């Protein structure tokens, strides 16, 4: 199966036949904070619908999200902060915000059509924002000096 880095190691890309990942809180607690992460969760790189209906057309639960999917879910009213943390715990903290140690992965998210400014989100307790730069390398980002950093 196709693989992509979750920021720490390569993971299988989620496919529709995979369904939701392992919801076990015990497995999550054992694997969180380790360099290997969750032993079975896959990486979702698909598009979330503009109008998400939980249980109908939502992204899979209990997976790692790429930056584009994480941004969509963060800014969607379909989920409470608690649900974001419950379903995508490697991406969102207990307050439903992007985790401060979350590595960028997958597709970047831009604020504008010309792709000059990356989308961002507040980081709890940090002065800088989280930039949804996806898997773009730091070299690529610095070469595009016109990318706004907020």
One Martini backbone bead per residue (centre of mass of N, CA, C, O) as a GRO file, in nm:
protein
  150
    1UNK     BB    1   0.100   0.033   0.014
    2UNK     BB    2   0.082   0.345   0.049
    3UNK     BB    3   0.311   0.597   0.172
    4UNK     BB    4   0.361   0.825   0.464
    5UNK     BB    5   0.457   1.071   0.656
    6UNK     BB    6   0.386   1.173   1.006
    7UNK     BB    7   0.688   1.298   1.102
    8UNK     BB    8   0.831   1.004   1.198
    9UNK     BB    9   0.679   0.793   1.005
   10UNK     BB   10   0.571   0.555   0.806
   11UNK     BB   11   0.244   0.531   0.654
   12UNK     BB   12  -0.044   0.428   0.572
   13UNK     BB   13  -0.280   0.493   0.352
   14UNK     BB   14  -0.592   0.565   0.356
   15UNK     BB   15  -0.880   0.364   0.284
   16UNK     BB   16  -1.210   0.300   0.261
   17UNK     BB   17  -1.178  -0.009   0.350
   18UNK     BB   18  -1.061   0.061   0.645
   19UNK     BB   19  -1.196   0.262   0.800
   20UNK     BB   20  -1.181   0.281   1.112
   21UNK     BB   21  -0.990   0.289   1.366
   22UNK     BB   22  -0.855   0.237   1.671
   23UNK     BB   23  -1.034   0.331   1.979
   24UNK     BB   24  -0.827   0.266   2.189
   25UNK     BB   25  -0.716   0.427   2.471
   26UNK     BB   26  -0.491   0.240   2.564
   27UNK     BB   27  -0.323   0.245   2.304
   28UNK     BB   28  -0.284   0.543   2.293
   29UNK     BB   29  -0.145   0.583   2.571
   30UNK     BB   30   0.098   0.393   2.498
   31UNK     BB   31   0.183   0.557   2.216
   32UNK     BB   32   0.200   0.822   2.330
   33UNK     BB   33   0.525   0.971   2.295
   34UNK     BB   34   0.628   0.796   2.087
   35UNK     BB   35   0.807   0.753   1.794
   36UNK     BB   36   0.582   0.547   1.665
   37UNK     BB   37   0.315   0.551   1.778
   38UNK     BB   38   0.061   0.417   1.642
   39UNK     BB   39   0.034   0.083   1.532
   40UNK     BB   40  -0.248   0.126   1.320
   41UNK     BB   41  -0.267   0.396   1.221
   42UNK     BB   42  -0.355   0.595   0.961
   43UNK     BB   43  -0.335   0.815   0.674
   44UNK     BB   44  -0.523   1.097   0.600
   45UNK     BB   45  -0.562   1.243   0.243
   46UNK     BB   46  -0.840   1.336   0.212
   47UNK     BB   47  -1.147   1.473   0.153
   48UNK     BB   48  -1.354   1.689   0.303
   49UNK     BB   49  -1.649   1.792   0.333
   50UNK     BB   50  -1.817   2.084   0.350
   51UNK     BB   51  -2.064   1.895   0.452
   52UNK     BB   52  -2.066   1.750   0.751
   53UNK     BB   53  -2.197   1.422   0.851
   54UNK     BB   54  -2.211   1.249   1.106
   55UNK     BB   55  -2.198   0.910   0.989
   56UNK     BB   56  -2.177   0.971   0.667
   57UNK     BB   57  -1.928   1.204   0.540
   58UNK     BB   58  -1.681   1.143   0.708
   59UNK     BB   59  -1.400   1.115   0.827
   60UNK     BB   60  -1.201   0.916   0.964
   61UNK     BB   61  -1.145   0.758   1.255
   62UNK     BB   62  -0.857   0.690   1.401
   63UNK     BB   63  -0.640   0.889   1.264
   64UNK     BB   64  -0.427   1.045   1.072
   65UNK     BB   65  -0.376   1.380   0.967
   66UNK     BB   66  -0.351   1.590   0.741
   67UNK     BB   67  -0.342   1.923   0.707
   68UNK     BB   68  -0.604   1.957   0.544
   69UNK     BB   69  -0.790   1.787   0.726
   70UNK     BB   70  -0.731   1.934   0.993
   71UNK     BB   71  -0.831   2.212   0.902
   72UNK     BB   72  -1.120   2.133   0.835
   73UNK     BB   73  -1.197   2.022   1.117
   74UNK     BB   74  -1.123   2.271   1.287
   75UNK     BB   75  -1.335   2.460   1.092
   76UNK     BB   76  -1.571   2.275   1.177
   77UNK     BB   77  -1.904   2.239   1.321
   78UNK     BB   78  -1.941   1.916   1.357
   79UNK     BB   79  -1.724   1.957   1.595
   80UNK     BB   80  -1.608   1.930   1.889
   81UNK     BB   81  -1.340   1.950   2.083
   82UNK     BB   82  -1.376   1.668   2.205
   83UNK     BB   83  -1.406   1.513   1.935
   84UNK     BB   84  -1.137   1.581   1.813
   85UNK     BB   85  -0.977   1.441   2.037
   86UNK     BB   86  -1.111   1.160   2.027
   87UNK     BB   87  -1.064   1.098   1.704
   88UNK     BB   88  -0.775   1.300   1.681
   89UNK     BB   89  -0.525   1.280   1.908
   90UNK     BB   90  -0.261   1.348   1.723
   91UNK     BB   91  -0.385   1.650   1.642
   92UNK     BB   92  -0.559   1.699   1.910
   93UNK     BB   93  -0.641   1.840   2.193
   94UNK     BB   94  -0.850   1.880   2.464
   95UNK     BB   95  -0.934   2.173   2.324
   96UNK     BB   96  -0.925   2.117   1.996
   97UNK     BB   97  -0.639   2.180   1.924
   98UNK     BB   98  -0.351   2.200   1.797
   99UNK     BB   99  -0.078   2.047   1.851
  100UNK     BB  100   0.234   2.160   1.940
  101UNK     BB  101   0.382   1.870   1.829
  102UNK     BB  102   0.276   1.873   1.545
  103UNK     BB  103   0.343   1.746   1.253
  104UNK     BB  104   0.383   1.792   0.939
  105UNK     BB  105   0.149   1.676   0.671
  106UNK     BB  106   0.114   1.655   0.348
  107UNK     BB  107  -0.105   1.891   0.273
  108UNK     BB  108  -0.133   2.205   0.217
  109UNK     BB  109  -0.255   2.536   0.332
  110UNK     BB  110  -0.423   2.805   0.183
  111UNK     BB  111  -0.553   3.143   0.183
  112UNK     BB  112  -0.489   3.154  -0.130
  113UNK     BB  113  -0.491   3.110  -0.474
  114UNK     BB  114  -0.167   3.178  -0.510
  115UNK     BB  115   0.000   3.042  -0.282
  116UNK     BB  116   0.138   3.264  -0.051
  117UNK     BB  117  -0.049   3.175   0.204
  118UNK     BB  118  -0.062   3.022   0.493
  119UNK     BB  119  -0.234   2.856   0.699
  120UNK     BB  120  -0.363   2.904   1.039
  121UNK     BB  121  -0.317   2.845   1.401
  122UNK     BB  122  -0.344   2.840   1.714
  123UNK     BB  123  -0.127   2.811   1.997
  124UNK     BB  124  -0.116   2.686   2.293
  125UNK     BB  125   0.100   2.892   2.469
  126UNK     BB  126   0.189   3.042   2.197
  127UNK     BB  127   0.302   3.300   1.989
  128UNK     BB  128   0.280   3.108   1.760
  129UNK     BB  129   0.169   2.968   1.478
  130UNK     BB  130   0.023   2.723   1.298
  131UNK     BB  131   0.142   2.581   1.001
  132UNK     BB  132  -0.004   2.446   0.697
  133UNK     BB  133   0.262   2.298   0.519
  134UNK     BB  134   0.297   2.020   0.529
  135UNK     BB  135   0.546   1.840   0.338
  136UNK     BB  136   0.704   2.081   0.320
  137UNK     BB  137   0.999   2.204   0.308
  138UNK     BB  138   1.201   2.434   0.450
  139UNK     BB  139   1.344   2.507   0.187
  140UNK     BB  140   1.094   2.577   0.023
  141UNK     BB  141   0.982   2.798   0.210
  142UNK     BB  142   1.237   2.987   0.203
  143UNK     BB  143   1.232   3.025  -0.111
  144UNK     BB  144   0.937   3.142  -0.043
  145UNK     BB  145   0.950   3.450   0.082
  146UNK     BB  146   0.630   3.526   0.031
  147UNK     BB  147   0.552   3.371   0.272
  148UNK     BB  148   0.336   3.395   0.513
  149UNK     BB  149   0.389   3.466   0.862
  150UNK     BB  150   0.170   3.428   1.163
   0.00000   0.00000   0.00000
